[in-house]
Amino acid sequence: MSDDFKPVLYLKENCPFCLKVRIFVLESGSADQVTVRDFTEGTEGETSVKPELSAHLDKVSFPAAQMAPGIFINESDDIIAKLEALSGKPAAQMTVYQNYVNGAFSLAMTLWRENVELKQAAASA
């Protein structure tokens, strides 16, 4: 692996999972150790990112990351675990990150699950 390689993070605007990764990167002070490819859904940025990732991932979802040349992952918790190992800074000790994960992110996931359940119930009624 090249010493010059920086992990590449693919982060979609308004994605709560992408925000989780972004908060970790910022709070850990790792922003200069990664390259961030930001894009907005439905733009040319997204159009160029998806084919690039589909060659390496079974399912393209966001966030995604190239952690080493040719090594891609796309689960926020997996990305954060790799970034923790690289930075040596545990997410469990990060106040802003923990406030997001246990606050707004947790609430958003609860509301999302409830919405899925309501849609399933309505569809089977």
Helices and strands as residue ranges (DSSP letters): E 8-12, H 16-28, G 31-33, E 35-39, H 44-54, E 64-68, E 71-73, H 76-87, G 91-93, H 95-102, H 104-124
